[in-house]
Amino acid sequence: MAQPLNRTNRTKTTYSITPCDKTTQTRGPRTILLLGKVTFSLVCLWMSHRIGPSVAYSQTARRALASAAATTCKWDKANVAAEVEALTKHGALWNGSESLQKARKKLKPRHTSLFDSSTLFDEFSTVICQSGSMPRKEVFETWGAALYIHARFGSVRRICDTAAGHGLLAWALLVLDDADKTKNENEERPLTALCVDRRMPQSAEAIQSAMERRWPHLAERFDFVEGSLEQLQPHPTCLLASVHACGGLSDLLVASAAKTGAPIALVPCCHSRKKLVNTSEYAREAYDSIMNSEKVPDLAERLDEARELALNNAGFDVTSVFLPKIFTAKNRLIMASPPNDGPRALPSSQRFSKPLIPGKMPPLETAKTQFLGKFSIPCEDTDKSRADIKTLAGRATANLRKNALHRKNHTNSPEHDISMWLPPSDMESTVSEKALSKLASSFDPTVECFAVQLGDAFVHSSGRRAKTYRVRYQYIDNDSDAILSNEDAKKIHRELYKVISSTFPGAECR
């Protein structure tokens, strides 16, 4: 089980158990968890012989075990609060007169002298200074949130930093877990982190490089995937975490956690009614009340209460703490663990079709949404899911997906159409898929082209016939990872247009 970072003031919690001889003994919480895991393993072994391994290690069994591990984590809230409060007395903290200007300035290498103690926070902050890419306030607020999350969800072995931005929360949790000697002594598997955001900023790469230079062994435990939160596949074995998830993203995360039984740690931000379209059905009345009220002066408070209510109604164990206001005005941290048997069933009376915001049209199925639906981001803490994430992570693979998004049919090879009036009937056979492919391939020796006819020939009232072809452009070297850019394909396509008439007498591009 996870323990707070500061172990000097830690008090060990004991639990009473009654063995078969009716005498009372005390065991630490780690012993209780170990006995539970051993018992579960023996039951699974017996079931594998009686029923079969596919049933013994079913999704339900894995889910129950993960949920139980998350909810039975005992943590010393007061001790962690004292650690967070100690940060407010740090020498690098800004004072009231210069707070806005100083807090928002980025830490640079020249600021490393402000973090000269031997604490883990100062070591972490020194690395941030070397990256030169993070505002000072974000370092303090993220580390404060990470202290609470590490203590509350220490038994969870995978986290997903959603709306990750710089990925700072993921790195803070990785560093805290790596320094937790109690986990190393018990040979627990190290924490792994997945960051998800629509865009991976350059600051995220700078921080990743700095962190990997200081803690190179953490490189394999960190991944950043560019994608939408709607593409996430939450799972009870993975903690959904976010510091300052803007507006409706907080409600989307709460709704996803309540539905799938995934543990969650969330610091909401940018409270607004404009994007309340992904709210949880577990708090229908609370959200309806907010939307139907003419004015909501206490909007932030009511929205956060609705989010907590949704998790409570789903059966979660919900805890809220507040970070020091000097770090951030949006300082509520909502932490919730799912029930052992999964989220509570939603009463039929609560199931509803989410109303649209007044004045908004229903969302359309655009080419972009169709493309994004072609890949998902698995959160489950398994070897396969972590391997799948490795294939999606990084800027290079993200750029490949972006290039494909802007091509016809979202393929990895750009495609362009060409429509032409055909030559007279006695010469029409000269225009074919094979002839057009050969002609398009003649402009660049490194590029091969494939033309395919689209539909049947069009016949004009005058009797003249026309056909449309789609030409795909790609490099000849199939073993290469290089993909022909759309601009280069357009250049070849324009050259193709110019020679159609001279190559096929009587033909004319439309």
Buried (B, 14 or more C-beta within 10 A) or exposed (E): BBBBBBEEEEEEEEEEEEEEEEEEEEBBBBBBBEEBEEEBEEEBEEBBEEEEEEEBBBEEBBBBBBBBBBBBBBBBEEBBBEBBEEBBEBEBBBEEEEEEEBBEEBBBEEBBEBBEEEBBBBBBBBBBBBBBBBBBBBBBBBBBBBBBBBBBBBBBBBBBBBBBBBBBBBBBBBBBBBBBEBBEEEEBEBBBBBBBBEEBBEBBBBBBEBBBEEBEEBEEBBBBBBBBBEBBBBBBBBBBBBBBBBBBBBBBBBBBBBBBBBBBBBBBBBBEBEBBBBBBBBBBEBBBEBBEEEEBEEBBEBBBBBBBBBBBBBBBBBBBBEBBEBBBEBBBBBBBBBBBEBBBEBEEEBEEEBBEEEEEEEEEEEEEEEBBEEEBBBBBBBEEBBEBBEEBBBBEBBEBBEBBEEBBEBEEBBBBEBEBBBBEEEEBEBBBBEBBBBBBBBBBEEBBBBBEBEEEEBEEEEEEBBBBBBBBBBBEEEEEEEBBEBEBBEEBBEBBEEEBBEBBEBBEEE
